[in-house]
Amino acid sequence: MTLSVCIITLNEEANIGRTLQSVKDLADEIIVMDSGSTDKTVPLAQSYGARVFVEAWKGFAHQKNSCLEKATSDWILSLDADE
């Protein structure tokens, strides 16, 4: 079985590194759905090998669902960027 980790972000530079570090050895893929960060969130996520997508904010549920739709693994773990 495979595991996708899905995270939505907006200016999470201070948190995203810890979160990605905690799942990098568990996840078969990491997907970050960013809402237009102006800090270093996107390059930090990419440095951990995350597939990063940038979409305008369309509400919490829609943003999460858009991220989940991009997952390709058998299982999905949805996290907040500060977990």
DSSP file with accessible surface (Angstrom, degrees, kcal/mol):
  #  RESIDUE AA STRUCTURE BP1 BP2  ACC     N-H-->O    O-->H-N    N-H-->O    O-->H-N    TCO  KAPPA ALPHA  PHI   PSI    X-CA   Y-CA   Z-CA
    1    1 A M              0   0  178      0, 0.0     2,-0.3     0, 0.0    72,-0.0   0.000 360.0 360.0 360.0 149.0    0.0    0.0    0.0
    2    2 A T        -     0   0   52     70,-0.1    73,-2.1    25,-0.0     2,-0.4  -0.795 360.0-144.0-117.4 158.6    1.1    3.5   -0.7
    3    3 A L  E     -a   75   0A  41     -2,-0.3    25,-2.9    71,-0.2    26,-1.4  -0.982   6.8-166.0-129.1 127.2    0.6    6.8    1.2
    4    4 A S  E     -ab  76  29A   0     71,-2.8    73,-3.0    -2,-0.4     2,-0.5  -0.900  10.8-152.8-103.8 138.8    0.0   10.3   -0.1
    5    5 A V  E     -ab  77  30A   1     24,-2.3    26,-3.4    -2,-0.4     2,-0.4  -0.964  12.1-164.1-111.3 125.4    0.4   13.2    2.3
    6    6 A C  E     +ab  78  31A   2     71,-2.7    73,-2.5    -2,-0.5     2,-0.4  -0.938  11.0 174.1-114.9 131.5   -1.7   16.3    1.3
    7    7 A I  E     -ab  79  32A   0     24,-2.5    26,-2.8    -2,-0.4     2,-0.4  -0.999  18.8-151.7-138.4 129.8   -1.1   19.7    2.8
    8    8 A I  E     -ab  80  33A  18     71,-0.6    73,-0.6    -2,-0.4     2,-0.3  -0.818  26.7-175.5 -98.2 145.1   -2.7   23.1    2.0
    9    9 A T  E     + b   0  34A   5     24,-2.6    26,-2.0    -2,-0.4     2,-0.2  -0.963  29.7 174.2-140.7 157.3   -0.6   26.2    2.6
   10   10 A L  S    S-     0   0   86     -2,-0.3    -2,-0.0    24,-0.2    24,-0.0  -0.757  86.2 -23.5-158.7 110.0   -0.5   29.9    2.6
   11   11 A N  S    S+     0   0   69     -2,-0.2     3,-0.3     1,-0.1    29,-0.0   0.922  82.2 148.6  51.7  57.0    2.7   31.6    3.9
   12   12 A E    >>  +     0   0   49      1,-0.2     4,-3.0     2,-0.1     3,-1.7   0.014  16.8 129.5-107.7  27.4    3.7   28.6    6.1
   13   13 A E  H 3> S+     0   0   78      1,-0.3     4,-0.5     2,-0.2    -1,-0.2   0.856  72.5  53.5 -50.5 -39.5    7.5   29.2    5.8
   14   14 A A  H 34 S+     0   0   81     -3,-0.3    -1,-0.3     1,-0.2     4,-0.2   0.731 123.5  24.3 -71.4 -20.9    7.8   28.9    9.6
   15   15 A N  H <> S+     0   0   40     -3,-1.7     4,-1.7     2,-0.1     3,-0.5   0.717  99.0  79.1-114.9 -31.1    6.0   25.6    9.9
   16   16 A I  H  X S+     0   0    0     -4,-3.0     4,-2.8     1,-0.2     5,-0.3   0.837  89.1  58.3 -61.9 -34.8    6.2   23.6    6.6
   17   17 A G  H  X S+     0   0   17     -4,-0.5     4,-2.5    -5,-0.3    -1,-0.2   0.931 107.6  46.3 -60.7 -46.4    9.8   22.3    7.1
   18   18 A R  H  > S+     0   0  154     -3,-0.5     4,-1.8     2,-0.2    -1,-0.2   0.907 113.9  49.4 -62.5 -42.5    9.0   20.6   10.4
   19   19 A T  H  X S+     0   0    0     -4,-1.7     4,-0.8    62,-0.4    -2,-0.2   0.946 113.5  44.4 -63.8 -48.4    5.8   19.1    8.9
   20   20 A L  H >X S+     0   0    0     -4,-2.8     4,-1.7     1,-0.2     3,-0.7   0.886 110.5  55.2 -66.3 -37.1    7.5   17.8    5.8
   21   21 A Q  H 3< S+     0   0   95     -4,-2.5     4,-0.4    -5,-0.3    -1,-0.2   0.892 104.7  55.3 -59.9 -37.7   10.4   16.4    7.8
   22   22 A S  H 3< S+     0   0   71     -4,-1.8    -1,-0.2     1,-0.2    -2,-0.2   0.719 119.7  29.2 -71.8 -20.1    8.0   14.5   10.0
   23   23 A V  H XX S+     0   0    6     -4,-0.8     4,-2.5    -3,-0.7     3,-1.5   0.526  88.6  97.6-116.2  -6.8    6.4   12.7    7.0
   24   24 A K  T 3< S+     0   0   85     -4,-1.7    -2,-0.1     1,-0.3    -3,-0.1   0.813  90.1  43.9 -59.9 -30.7    9.2   12.5    4.4
   25   25 A D  T 34 S+     0   0  137     -4,-0.4    -1,-0.3     1,-0.1    -2,-0.1   0.604 117.8  45.5 -89.0 -10.2   10.1    8.9    5.3
   26   26 A L  T <4 S+     0   0  117     -3,-1.5     2,-0.3    -4,-0.0    -2,-0.2   0.758  97.7  80.4 -96.1 -33.8    6.5    7.7    5.5
   27   27 A A     <  -     0   0   19     -4,-2.5   -23,-0.2     1,-0.1     3,-0.1  -0.564  54.1-161.8 -86.9 140.5    5.0    9.2    2.4
   28   28 A D  S    S+     0   0  102    -25,-2.9     2,-0.3     1,-0.3   -24,-0.2   0.722  89.6   7.6 -82.7 -25.9    5.3    7.8   -1.1
   29   29 A E  E     -b    4   0A  28    -26,-1.4   -24,-2.3     2,-0.0     2,-0.5  -0.982  65.1-152.0-152.2 147.5    4.3   11.3   -2.3
   30   30 A I  E     -b    5   0A  12     19,-0.4    21,-3.2    -2,-0.3     2,-0.5  -0.992  12.9-166.9-120.3 128.6    3.8   14.7   -0.7
   31   31 A I  E     -bc   6  51A   0    -26,-3.4   -24,-2.5    -2,-0.5     2,-0.5  -0.971   1.5-168.8-119.4 125.6    1.3   17.1   -2.3
   32   32 A V  E     -bc   7  52A   0     19,-2.7    21,-2.7    -2,-0.5     2,-0.7  -0.967   6.1-162.5-114.7 124.6    1.2   20.7   -1.3
   33   33 A M  E     -bc   8  53A   0    -26,-2.8   -24,-2.6    -2,-0.5     2,-0.3  -0.922  17.6-166.6-105.7 105.1   -1.6   22.9   -2.5
   34   34 A D  E     -bc   9  54A   2     19,-3.3    21,-2.5    -2,-0.7   -24,-0.2  -0.705  20.4-151.6 -97.8 147.9   -0.5   26.5   -2.1
   35   35 A S  S    S-     0   0   17    -26,-2.0    22,-0.4    -2,-0.3   -25,-0.1  -0.014  71.6 -63.1-106.7  26.4   -2.8   29.5   -2.2
   36   36 A G        -     0   0   39     20,-0.1   -26,-0.1   -27,-0.1    18,-0.1   0.852  65.1-162.9  99.4  41.9   -0.2   32.1   -3.4
   37   37 A S        -     0   0   22    -28,-0.1    -1,-0.1     1,-0.1     5,-0.1  -0.213  14.0-161.8 -57.3 144.4    2.4   32.3   -0.7
   38   38 A T  S    S+     0   0  129      4,-0.0    -1,-0.1     3,-0.0     2,-0.1   0.319  72.5  64.4-108.5   3.9    4.6   35.3   -0.7
   39   39 A D  S    S-     0   0   45      0, 0.0     3,-0.4     0, 0.0   -28,-0.1  -0.145 110.1 -74.5-105.4-154.1    7.2   33.7    1.6
   40   40 A K  S  > S+     0   0  129      1,-0.2     4,-2.2     2,-0.1     5,-0.2   0.166  90.6 114.1 -95.8  20.7    9.5   30.7    1.0
   41   41 A T  H  > S+     0   0    0      1,-0.2     4,-2.5     2,-0.2     5,-0.2   0.935  76.2  47.7 -55.9 -50.3    6.8   28.1    1.5
   42   42 A V  H  > S+     0   0   30     -3,-0.4     4,-2.6     1,-0.2     5,-0.2   0.954 113.5  44.1 -64.1 -51.7    6.8   26.8   -2.1
   43   43 A P  H  > S+     0   0   71      0, 0.0     4,-2.0     0, 0.0    -1,-0.2   0.887 113.5  52.9 -64.3 -31.7   10.6   26.4   -2.5
   44   44 A L  H  X S+     0   0   57     -4,-2.2     4,-0.8     2,-0.2    -2,-0.2   0.939 110.4  47.0 -64.3 -45.7   10.8   24.8    0.9
   45   45 A A  H ><>S+     0   0    0     -4,-2.5     5,-2.0    -5,-0.2     3,-1.1   0.925 111.6  51.1 -61.3 -43.0    8.1   22.3    0.0
   46   46 A Q  H ><5S+     0   0  109     -4,-2.6     3,-2.0     1,-0.3    -1,-0.2   0.863 101.2  62.1 -64.1 -33.2    9.9   21.6   -3.3
   47   47 A S  H 3<5S+     0   0   86     -4,-2.0    -1,-0.3     1,-0.3    -2,-0.2   0.734 102.3  52.0 -66.7 -20.3   13.2   21.0   -1.5
   48   48 A Y  T <<5S-     0   0   70     -3,-1.1    -1,-0.3    -4,-0.8    -2,-0.2   0.301 125.2-104.1 -93.1   5.6   11.5   18.1    0.3
   49   49 A G  T < 5 +     0   0   60     -3,-2.0   -19,-0.4     1,-0.2    -3,-0.2   0.611  66.7 157.9  84.3  12.3   10.3   16.6   -3.1
   50   50 A A      < -     0   0   10     -5,-2.0     2,-0.7    -6,-0.2    -1,-0.2  -0.403  47.2-123.3 -70.1 145.0    6.7   17.7   -2.7
   51   51 A R  E     -c   31   0A  96    -21,-3.2   -19,-2.7    -2,-0.1     2,-0.5  -0.827  36.9-157.7 -82.7 117.6    4.6   18.1   -5.8
   52   52 A V  E     -c   32   0A  30     -2,-0.7     2,-0.4   -21,-0.2   -19,-0.2  -0.880  16.2-177.9-109.3 130.3    3.4   21.7   -5.4
   53   53 A F  E     -c   33   0A  61    -21,-2.7   -19,-3.3    -2,-0.5     2,-0.5  -0.959  13.2-151.3-121.5 141.6    0.4   23.2   -7.0
   54   54 A V  E     +c   34   0A  92     -2,-0.4     2,-0.3   -21,-0.2   -19,-0.2  -0.972  25.2 159.6-117.7 121.1   -0.7   26.8   -6.7
   55   55 A E        -     0   0   54    -21,-2.5     3,-0.1    -2,-0.5    -2,-0.0  -0.993  44.7 -99.5-137.8 144.7   -4.3   27.7   -6.9
   56   56 A A        -     0   0   82     -2,-0.3     2,-0.1     1,-0.1   -20,-0.1  -0.274  54.4 -89.5 -59.4 147.5   -6.3   30.7   -5.8
   57   57 A W        +     0   0  141    -22,-0.4    -1,-0.1     1,-0.1     3,-0.1  -0.395  49.2 169.5 -62.4 128.2   -8.0   30.3   -2.4
   58   58 A K        -     0   0   86      1,-0.5     4,-0.2    -2,-0.1    -1,-0.1   0.112  61.2 -66.0-127.7  19.2  -11.5   28.9   -3.0
   59   59 A G     >  -     0   0   24      3,-0.1     4,-2.7     1,-0.1    -1,-0.5  -0.058  55.1 -83.7 104.9 151.6  -12.5   28.1    0.6
   60   60 A F  H  > S+     0   0  119      1,-0.2     4,-2.7     2,-0.2     5,-0.2   0.933 124.5  43.6 -56.6 -53.8  -11.1   25.5    3.0
   61   61 A A  H  > S+     0   0   59      1,-0.2     4,-2.7     2,-0.2    -1,-0.2   0.923 116.1  47.2 -62.9 -43.1  -13.1   22.5    1.8
   62   62 A H  H  > S+     0   0  121     -4,-0.2     4,-2.3     2,-0.2    -1,-0.2   0.889 112.5  49.8 -66.2 -38.7  -12.6   23.2   -1.9
   63   63 A Q  H  X S+     0   0    0     -4,-2.7     4,-1.9     2,-0.2    -2,-0.2   0.934 113.0  46.4 -65.7 -45.5   -8.9   23.7   -1.4
   64   64 A K  H  X S+     0   0   22     -4,-2.7     4,-2.8    -5,-0.2    -2,-0.2   0.930 113.2  49.7 -60.8 -46.6   -8.5   20.5    0.6
   65   65 A N  H  X S+     0   0   79     -4,-2.7     4,-2.2    -5,-0.2    -1,-0.2   0.882 108.0  53.2 -63.0 -37.7  -10.5   18.6   -2.0
   66   66 A S  H  X S+     0   0   10     -4,-2.3     4,-0.6     2,-0.2    -1,-0.2   0.904 111.3  46.8 -63.7 -39.4   -8.5   19.9   -4.8
   67   67 A C  H >< S+     0   0    1     -4,-1.9     3,-1.2     1,-0.2     4,-0.4   0.941 111.3  50.9 -66.4 -45.8   -5.3   18.7   -3.1
   68   68 A L  H >< S+     0   0   53     -4,-2.8     3,-1.4     1,-0.3    -2,-0.2   0.860 102.1  61.6 -61.4 -35.4   -6.9   15.3   -2.4
   69   69 A E  H 3< S+     0   0  150     -4,-2.2    -1,-0.3     1,-0.3    -2,-0.2   0.748  99.8  56.1 -63.5 -22.3   -7.8   14.9   -6.0
   70   70 A K  T << S+     0   0   43     -3,-1.2    -1,-0.3    -4,-0.6    -2,-0.2   0.565  83.7 106.7 -88.1  -8.9   -4.2   15.1   -7.0
   71   71 A A    <   -     0   0   20     -3,-1.4     5,-0.1    -4,-0.4   -65,-0.0  -0.457  43.9-176.6 -72.8 142.6   -3.2   12.2   -4.7
   72   72 A T        +     0   0  106     -2,-0.1    -1,-0.1     3,-0.1     2,-0.1   0.392  47.6 100.1-119.5   0.4   -2.3    8.9   -6.5
   73   73 A S  S    S-     0   0   21      2,-0.2   -70,-0.1     1,-0.1   -69,-0.1  -0.327  79.9-113.2 -87.8 171.2   -1.7    6.6   -3.5
   74   74 A D  S    S+     0   0  111     -2,-0.1     2,-0.3     1,-0.1   -71,-0.2   0.843 102.5  33.6 -68.0 -37.5   -3.9    4.0   -1.9
   75   75 A W  E    S-a    3   0A 147    -73,-2.1   -71,-2.8     2,-0.0     2,-0.4  -0.909  70.7-154.1-121.7 151.2   -4.1    6.0    1.3
   76   76 A I  E     -a    4   0A  77     -2,-0.3     2,-0.6   -73,-0.2   -71,-0.2  -0.991   3.8-165.1-129.6 130.8   -4.2    9.7    2.0
   77   77 A L  E     -a    5   0A  67    -73,-3.0   -71,-2.7    -2,-0.4     2,-0.6  -0.974  12.4-158.5-110.5 117.6   -3.1   11.6    5.1
   78   78 A S  E     +a    6   0A  47     -2,-0.6     2,-0.3   -73,-0.2   -71,-0.2  -0.885  18.4 175.9-100.4 121.3   -4.3   15.2    5.2
   79   79 A L  E     -a    7   0A  23    -73,-2.5   -71,-0.6    -2,-0.6     2,-0.3  -0.872  31.3-121.5-122.3 156.2   -2.4   17.5    7.4
   80   80 A D  E >   -a    8   0A  66     -2,-0.3     3,-1.8   -73,-0.2   -71,-0.1  -0.646  36.6-112.7 -86.1 155.1   -2.3   21.1    8.3
   81   81 A A  T 3  S+     0   0    3    -73,-0.6   -62,-0.4     1,-0.3   -61,-0.1   0.708 114.5  54.4 -66.1 -17.8    1.0   22.8    7.7
   82   82 A D  T 3         0   0   97    -64,-0.1    -1,-0.3   -63,-0.1   -66,-0.0   0.234 360.0 360.0-102.7  18.3    1.7   23.3   11.4
   83   83 A E    <         0   0  115     -3,-1.8   -61,-0.2   -67,-0.0    -4,-0.0  -0.654 360.0 360.0 -96.8 360.0    1.2   19.7   12.4
